[in-house]
């Protein structure tokens, strides 16, 4: 039982640790959503000769102009972007590297309160995961008493379940804010195509591991309680069987002891039979009478009375 309980506790700790790692990584990264943005191609220059629009201005003769026949989507450049809770970064079409902006500033003003609630829920989610992980480690490594271990197990399960619920709410709120920002956000930021990134997958994977850890912890607590109740029931049943087996012997033993004590304190006196003639024979000859040894004077008086009646 102890080995099985330790294995369940170790599994809960491992799942909680994975959930904590995934949630922290998703919170600080900017790959919740990624895709492409359609922006006009920049003008060609000496440094940039590809993915640009050449209007054909001759550097030697400014009077000669060459026209560009690019139409439709050919006039636009599809740059890569990725967005997280804190920042949105897109490819810099004018140079190397990326250009990042605050996603809170990009979100519509009507949705910023929901976004801040999402951020607070994410922070509480991570903090409750840390508390649950600490309680599980304490129960696994420093709890020698089973009752104290059960208490720690119950508290860890409660904190883990609460953290999972907060994480689910935070992820759903961020998804809602991002979808509204796609429709109502700034013109130069609105994505042309987008999809969820690996940070978003890690966030929901963290939620899955968190709920699995809470279920495993509750299962460990329930199984331990059931095993204790079953063992207690077996112990009480065995105790009843032992009592029913020992009660007849104890009864015979105490009965024999009581009879021995009574026989040691009782005197047996024979009855007065044939000494008084024929009248005395009908009065109880041949039967003995049991009298206590203490009231001997009373027995002598009764004998004298009976002798006087027979003489009369």
N, C-alpha and C positions, 0 to 999 in steps of 0.2 A: 504493500500500500504506500509506503513512504517513497519507494523508487518511482512508482507511477505518478504520485503527486508531484515529485520533483521534475519529472519529465514534462508534465503539463505546465508547471510553472515556468520551466525553461522555454517551452514553446511560446507561451504568452509574452515573455520578456523579449524573445527574438522578433516576434511579430510587431511588438510595440516599438522596438528599436528601428525596424525597417520603416514603419509608419513615420516615426520622428525624422529619420533621414530624408525620406521622400518629401515630406511636407516642408522641411526647412529648405531643401534644394529648390522646390517649386516656388517658394515664397521669395527667394532672392534672385531667381533667374527671370529672363524676359522672353521665354519661348512658350507662353501659354497659347498664343495664336500667332500664326505666320502666314504669309502669302505674298502677293504682288500688288503694287500700286501703279496705276497708269499715269505717267507724267510726260509732258512734252519733251522731246529731245532737245538737248542744248545745242547751241551753235558750235560748229566745228572750229577748232583752233590748231595752233601748232602742236600743242600738247595732246589734243584729242582729235583723232582722225576716224574713230569708229563710234557707232551708235550716236551719231550727231547729224544735224541738218546743215548741209553746205549750200548756202544761198548763192554761191558762185561769184562772189566779189573778187575780182582780180586785184591782187595786191600791187601789181605794177601799173595796171591801167584801170583806174577806178570807174571809167566810163563803160567798160564791158561788164555785163551782168549775166550770170548763168542761173537759170531757174531750176528749182528742185521739183520733181514730179511725184514726190511721195504723197500718198493720200491715205485716208482711213487710219488704221492702227499703225501703219508704217511711220506715221509722224510722231508716234508716242513711244516712250521707253517704259518697259515694265521692270520696275526696281523691286528688289526683295526687301521685306520688312518683317519684323518680329516684335511682339508686344507681350509685356508681363503686367504684374500688378502695379509696379512703380513707373516703369519707363516703356516707351515705344521707340525702337531704333529702326532706321531704314538706311538703305545703301546711299552713299554719297555719290551722286552722278557727276559732280564737278571735281572729284578727286578721290583719293584712296580713303579707305576706312568707312565708318558709319557715322551717322548723325542721330543723336538720341534726344527725345523730348519727354517731358513728364506726361504720363498717361492721365493723371488726375486733371491736368490742364486741358487735355484733349477732350475729355468727357464733357457732355452737355451739363450746363449748370443745374438742371433739374435732377440729374443722376449722380451728382457728386456726393450727396449725402448717403446714397445707397452704396457707392463705392467705398466711402470711409467706413461704413458699417461692415463691409466685406473685409476691409483691412483689419479692423478691430477683431472681427471673428476669427480671422486667420491667426492673429497673434494669440488670442485666447486658446485657440485650438492647439497651437504648438506648446503653450505653457501647461495646459492640462495633460498633454501627452508626456511632458517631462515629469509632472507630478505622478501620473500613473506608472511611468517607467521606474521612478524612484521607489514607489511603494512595492512594485513587483520585485525589484532587486532586494529590497529590505526583507521581503517575505521569503525570498529564495535563499539568501546567504546568511541572514542574521536572526532568523526566527526558529528557535529550538522548540518552543511551545506550540502545540498544534492549534490551540484556541486563539492565541495571538496571531498565528499565521492565517487562520480563517478570517479574523477581523481585517487584517491587512489586505487579504484577497478580496474581500467584499468592497472595501474602500477603493482599491485599485480598479475593480470592475466598474464602479460607479463613475469614477473620474474618466476612465477610458470611454465609456458610453457617452458621457457629456461632451468630451472632446470630439468624438466622431460626429455627433449631431451638429456641433458648431462648425466643423469642417465642411460638412455637406451644405449647410446654409451659406457659408462663405463662398464656396465654389459656385453655387447656383446664382448668387447675387452678382458675382463678377461676370459670369456668362451673360446674364441679362444686361448689365451695363455695357459690355463690349458690343453686343448685338445692336443696342440702341446707338452707340457711338459710331458704328459702321454706317448707320443711316443718317444720323444727324451731326456727325463730327465735322471737322474742318474739311474744306474742299481739297486742299493739298495733301490730306492724310487718308481720305477714304479709300479703302482697299478695293481693288478690282476683283481679285479672287483671294480667298483666305480659307484656312482650315485650322483645326486645333493642333498645337505642337506637343513636344515631348514633356514640357513642364506641366501642361494641363493633364496629360496622362499620368505623370508622377503624382500630381495632386489627388486625383481620384484613386490611384493605386495606394496612396497613403491612407485615404479614407477606408478602402477595402481592408488593408492590413490592420487598421485601428479597430474596425468592427470585428474582425476575426480574432484579434487579441482579447477584446472584451468578451466575446462569446466563449473563448477558451478559458478565460479567467472565471466567468460565471459557471461554466461547466465543471471546472475544477472545484469550485466552492460547493456546488450542488452535489457532486459525487462524493466529496469528503463528508458532507453532512449526512448523506444517505448511508454511506458505509458506517459511520458512527452509530446511526440509528439502528441499522441492521445488526451490528455487533452488540448493541445494548439489548435489543430484543432477544437475540440468541442467549445472551448472558442471563437475562431474567427468566427465560424459558428453562434453561439448565438449572437455575437456582430453584425454580418450582419443582422440577423433577427430583432434584436432590432432597427437597423438603418432603415430598410425598414418599420418597423411598426411605427416609430416616424417621418419619413420624411414628410408624408402628413399633419399631425397635425402642424408640424413646418412650413410647407409651407403656410397653411391657416392662421396661427397665424401671420407670418410676412407679409402676403398679407393684412390682415385686418389692421395691424398697419400702413402699408404704405398708404393705402387708407385714413385712419383717418388723417394722417399727411398732405396728399395732399389736402383733403377737408378743412382742417383748414387754409390752406394758399392760397386758390382760392376764388375769388369773382364772383358771378353770376350776369350779367347785362342783362336786357330784351332788345329786339330789338325794333326799332322805327317803329311802325305799322301804324295806321290810321290817324295820325296827319297831313300828307302832301297831302291828297286828293287821287284821283284815281290813279295818276301816282306813288304815293308812295306805293300803295297797291301791285303793281306788283314787287316792289323793295325789298320786304322782310318783309311785314307786318305779324305779327303773329309769326315770328321766333325770338328767343332770341339769343344773342351773348355772348360768354364767353370772358371776358377781365380780364387781371391781374389788380390788384388794384394799381400797381405802375405807369404805363404809362397812367395816366388819361388825361394829356394835349394832347397827341396824339389822343385820342378818341374824344375829343372836337373839334379838328381841322378837323377830318374827318367828324363829324356831320355838321359843318359849311359849308364844301365843298358840301356835299350832299344837304343841304338846298338851297345853291346858285344855283345849277344846276336845282333844281325843280322850283325855281322862274323864271329862264330864260325860 
